[in-house]
């Protein structure tokens, strides 16, 4: 065995070398196939073997990822395993992000090799295949009569914005008409009184598009008109069952008698804004995060100003809890609907949290 050539195969995770030799790592006591996606060892810690039996006689045990002591699966079987993993996660609406690295761990194939073979077999990359499977599920939800907002969540999209961002090529649908000031959209809205002032909740047939707090109904209606100048708007005193239930939930949250909201949204935003808003929704009740912490959590640690801007552009108060974002020094920072309301919202949430802890 030419060890220099063998080592190059390990470095390149060459699957064509899997049938020729195995390698063992002295620091871990594990032996692997050359294509194993595990972390590459140092050359000085590697020994080469012609068979699994030889490696085990030398005291090494088989890797649980690439399973070098079993018959290697055919490439088609490996791709089928990756495909089945994606199908299962889309069907189960798993929150786990499916990356090439994750698929590599599940199949024992290097990410780059998996991507190449997956596309050769199916004509799509894994990422493209995931999008196709989600679109197929979305179409099924729509055929059953669901609204776009509910269907998007039922298909595993984190928000309806994900549907709008990919809809032109994949669904033959047009994006939400908010880019044109709401042209063609109809918005029903209701006004309610809360402990923090007047509340306006507006909704399309897809979900809630506006939640605003203020001192009076007139100013809130004017703000809704500025936000959606081309939409038709109607204040309803006897809202539909869906809008009525959403108003009730939001009022309960504002007044401090509800701990969580689960309301479909129909709000147009950039992918970055949605990423920030989803992170805000993960903050536990009664807690806050600094803009820096939020930026770090979404993988953009330098985008602190952009995070603050995304919070400022939130159009659905409480449903997207931008009041839980604060300055690094603990100061409240800004709040679109007034700092006193932000302070009182946080106080109410801490009270709910503390009451829950005291009774548990």
C-alpha positions in Angstrom: 0.0 0.0 0.0 1.3 3.4 -1.0 0.7 5.3 2.2 1.3 8.7 0.6 -1.5 8.0 -1.9 -3.7 6.5 0.8 -3.3 9.7 2.9 -4.3 11.9 0.0 -7.4 9.8 -0.4 -8.3 10.4 3.3 -7.7 14.1 3.0 -10.0 14.2 -0.1 -12.5 11.8 1.5 -12.3 9.8 -1.8 -15.2 7.3 -1.9 -13.4 5.3 -4.7 -10.8 4.3 -2.1 -13.3 2.7 0.3 -12.8 -0.7 -1.2 -9.0 -0.5 -1.1 -8.1 0.2 2.5 -9.2 1.5 5.9 -7.5 3.9 8.3 -7.3 3.9 12.1 -6.7 6.9 14.4 -4.5 6.1 17.4 -5.8 8.9 19.5 -9.4 7.7 19.3 -9.0 4.0 18.7 -11.4 4.1 15.8 -11.0 3.0 12.2 -12.9 4.5 9.2 -13.4 4.4 5.5 -11.4 7.0 3.5 -14.7 8.8 2.6 -15.8 9.1 6.3 -17.2 12.6 6.9 -15.7 12.7 10.4 -13.0 15.3 11.3 -9.7 14.7 9.6 -7.0 13.3 11.9 -3.3 14.3 12.0 -1.1 12.3 9.8 1.1 11.1 12.6 -1.9 9.5 14.3 -3.0 7.4 11.3 -2.4 3.8 10.5 -3.6 2.0 7.4 -5.2 -1.4 7.1 -6.2 -3.7 4.3 -9.4 -5.0 6.0 -11.7 -4.5 9.0 -10.3 -7.7 10.5 -6.8 -6.3 10.4 -7.8 -3.0 12.0 -9.7 -4.8 14.8 -6.8 -7.2 15.5 -4.7 -4.0 16.0 -7.2 -2.9 18.7 -9.3 -0.4 16.8 -13.1 -0.4 16.8 -15.4 0.5 13.9 -16.6 4.0 13.3 -20.4 4.4 13.9 -20.7 7.0 11.1 -19.2 5.2 8.1 -19.5 1.6 9.5 -16.4 0.3 7.9 -17.1 -3.3 9.1 -20.2 -3.6 7.1 -20.8 -4.0 3.3 -20.6 -0.5 1.8 -24.0 0.7 0.5 -24.3 1.4 -3.1 -24.3 5.0 -4.1 -28.0 4.8 -5.1 -28.8 3.4 -1.6 -27.0 6.3 0.0 -28.8 8.8 -2.0 -32.1 7.1 -1.3 -31.3 7.3 2.4 -30.7 11.0 2.1 -33.9 11.5 0.1 -35.9 9.5 2.7 -34.4 11.6 5.5 -35.5 14.8 3.8 -39.0 13.4 3.0 -39.5 12.4 6.7 -38.4 15.8 8.0 -40.7 17.7 5.6 -43.6 15.4 6.5 -43.0 15.7 10.2 -42.6 19.5 10.0 -39.3 19.2 11.8 -37.6 22.5 12.9 -34.2 21.0 12.3 -32.3 22.7 9.5 -31.3 20.2 6.9 -27.8 21.0 5.8 -25.3 19.2 3.6 -23.2 18.5 6.7 -26.2 16.9 8.4 -27.1 14.8 5.4 -23.4 13.7 5.3 -23.6 12.6 8.9 -26.7 10.6 8.2 -25.3 8.9 5.1 -21.6 8.6 5.8 -20.7 10.5 2.7 -18.8 13.8 2.4 -21.1 16.8 1.9 -19.5 17.8 -1.5 -19.6 14.2 -2.8 -23.2 13.8 -1.6 -24.3 17.0 -3.3 -22.7 15.9 -6.6 -24.2 12.3 -6.5 -27.6 13.6 -5.3 -27.9 15.9 -8.3 -26.6 13.3 -10.7 -29.3 10.8 -9.4 -32.3 13.2 -9.1 -31.4 16.2 -11.2 -31.7 18.4 -8.2 -29.4 19.5 -5.3 -30.6 18.5 -1.8 -31.6 22.2 -1.2 -33.6 22.2 -4.4 -35.3 18.9 -3.5 -36.3 20.3 -0.1 -37.9 23.3 -1.8 -39.8 21.0 -4.2 -41.1 18.8 -1.4 -42.3 21.8 0.6 -44.1 23.2 -2.5 -45.8 19.9 -3.1 -47.0 19.8 0.5 -48.1 23.5 0.2 -50.2 22.7 -2.9 -51.9 19.9 -1.1 -52.8 22.1 1.8 -54.2 24.8 -0.6 -56.3 22.2 -2.5 -57.9 21.2 0.8 -59.1 24.8 1.1 -56.6 26.3 3.5 -55.6 30.0 3.3 -52.1 30.7 2.0 -50.9 31.6 5.5 -52.2 28.5 7.2 -51.1 26.3 4.3 -47.6 27.7 4.5 -47.3 26.8 8.1 -48.8 23.4 7.4 -46.2 22.8 4.7 -43.3 23.5 7.1 -42.5 27.1 6.1 -41.4 29.2 9.0 -43.6 32.0 7.9 -45.8 32.9 4.9 -43.0 35.2 3.7 -41.0 32.1 2.8 -43.8 31.1 0.4 -43.9 34.6 -1.1 -40.2 34.8 -1.6 -40.1 31.5 -3.6 -43.6 31.6 -5.1 -43.0 33.1 -8.6 -40.9 30.2 -9.9 -42.4 27.4 -7.8 -46.1 27.9 -7.4 -47.2 30.3 -10.2 -48.5 32.6 -7.4 -47.9 36.3 -7.1 -46.2 37.6 -3.9 -48.3 39.6 -1.4 -49.4 42.8 -2.8 -47.8 44.9 -0.1 -45.1 46.1 -2.4 -47.8 48.0 -4.3 -49.3 49.5 -1.1 -51.7 46.7 -0.8 -53.3 47.0 -4.2 -56.0 44.4 -4.7 -56.0 43.4 -1.0 -58.9 43.8 1.4 -58.2 44.4 5.1 -60.7 44.1 7.8 -59.7 45.7 11.1 -61.1 45.9 14.6 -60.4 48.3 17.4 -60.2 47.2 21.0 -59.4 48.8 24.4 -56.5 47.4 26.4 -54.6 48.4 29.6 -52.0 50.0 27.4 -54.4 52.1 25.3 -56.2 51.5 22.0 -55.4 48.5 19.9 -55.9 48.0 16.2 -55.7 44.5 14.6 -56.0 44.3 10.8 -56.2 41.1 8.8 -56.4 39.8 5.2 -57.9 36.4 4.4 -54.3 35.0 4.9 -53.7 36.3 8.4 -52.9 39.3 10.6 -51.2 42.1 8.7 -51.2 44.9 11.4 -51.2 45.1 15.2 -50.7 48.6 16.5 -51.0 50.4 19.8 -51.9 54.0 20.3 -53.9 56.6 22.2 -57.0 56.7 19.9 -58.7 54.9 17.1 -58.4 57.8 14.6 -54.6 57.9 14.7 -54.4 54.1 14.4 -56.7 54.1 11.4 -54.6 56.8 9.7 -51.5 54.8 10.3 -53.1 51.7 8.7 -54.0 53.8 5.7 -50.4 55.1 5.3 -49.1 51.5 5.5 -51.6 50.1 2.9 -52.7 53.1 0.9 -53.9 51.1 -2.1 -55.8 48.4 -0.2 -59.5 48.5 0.6 -60.0 48.8 4.3 -63.1 48.2 6.5 -63.5 48.7 10.2 -65.8 45.9 11.5 -67.7 46.0 14.7 -68.7 42.3 14.4 -65.5 40.7 13.1 -65.3 37.2 11.6 -64.7 34.4 14.0 -61.0 34.3 13.0 -60.4 38.0 13.4 -62.4 38.0 16.6 -60.3 35.2 18.1 -57.0 36.9 17.1 -58.1 40.2 18.7 -59.0 38.3 21.9 -55.7 36.6 22.0 -53.7 39.8 21.4 -55.7 41.8 24.0 -55.1 39.0 26.5 -51.3 39.1 25.8 -51.2 42.9 26.1 -53.2 42.8 29.4 -50.9 40.2 30.9 -53.3 37.3 31.1 -51.9 35.2 28.3 -48.3 33.8 28.0 -48.1 33.0 24.3 -49.6 33.8 20.9 -50.0 31.5 17.9 -51.4 33.6 15.1 -50.8 33.4 11.3 -49.2 36.4 9.8 -49.6 38.0 6.3 -46.7 40.6 6.5 -44.3 41.3 3.7 -40.7 41.6 4.9 -37.2 40.7 3.8 -35.6 37.4 4.6 -33.3 39.1 7.1 -36.3 40.8 8.9 -38.1 37.5 9.1 -35.0 35.9 10.6 -34.8 38.6 13.3 -38.6 38.3 14.0 -38.5 34.6 14.4 -35.6 34.9 16.8 -37.6 37.4 18.8 -40.4 34.9 19.0 -38.0 32.4 20.6 -37.2 34.7 23.6 -38.9 33.2 26.6 -41.6 35.1 28.4 -40.3 37.6 30.9 -36.8 37.7 29.4 -35.0 40.1 27.1 -32.1 39.9 24.6 -29.8 42.7 23.5 -29.7 43.6 19.8 -26.1 42.2 19.9 -27.3 38.8 21.3 -30.0 38.6 18.7 -27.5 39.4 15.9 -25.2 36.6 17.2 -28.1 34.1 17.5 -29.1 34.5 13.8 -25.5 34.1 12.7 -24.8 37.8 11.8 -22.9 39.2 14.8 -21.9 42.4 13.0 -25.5 43.2 12.0 -26.5 44.9 15.2 -27.9 48.0 13.5 -29.8 45.9 11.0 -31.3 43.9 13.8 -32.5 47.2 15.5 -33.9 48.3 12.2 -35.8 45.1 11.8 -37.3 45.5 15.3 -38.3 49.1 14.4 -40.0 47.9 11.2 -42.1 45.3 13.0 -45.8 46.0 12.1 -47.4 43.4 14.4 -46.9 44.5 18.0 -46.8 41.7 20.6 -47.2 38.9 18.0 -43.6 39.6 17.0 -42.3 40.6 20.5 -39.9 43.3 19.5 -40.4 44.8 23.0 -38.1 42.0 24.3 -35.1 43.5 22.4 -33.0 45.9 24.5 -29.7 47.7 24.4 -26.5 46.0 25.5 -26.5 48.0 28.8 -30.0 46.8 29.6 -31.6 50.1 28.5 -35.0 49.8 26.8 -33.8 51.4 23.5 -36.6 52.4 21.2 -40.2 51.1 20.7 -42.5 52.0 17.9 -45.5 52.3 20.1 -43.9 54.2 23.0 -41.3 53.3 25.7 -43.8 53.4 28.5 -45.8 50.7 26.8 -42.6 48.7 26.2 -41.7 49.0 29.9 -45.2 47.9 31.0 -45.3 45.0 28.6 -42.1 43.6 30.1 -43.3 44.1 33.6 -46.5 42.2 32.8 -44.6 39.3 31.2 -42.2 39.1 34.2 -45.3 38.9 36.5 -46.8 36.1 34.4 -43.4 34.2 34.5 -42.9 34.8 38.2 -46.5 33.6 39.0 -45.9 30.5 37.0 -42.7 29.7 38.8 -44.3 30.3 42.2 -47.2 27.9 41.5 -45.0 25.2 40.0 
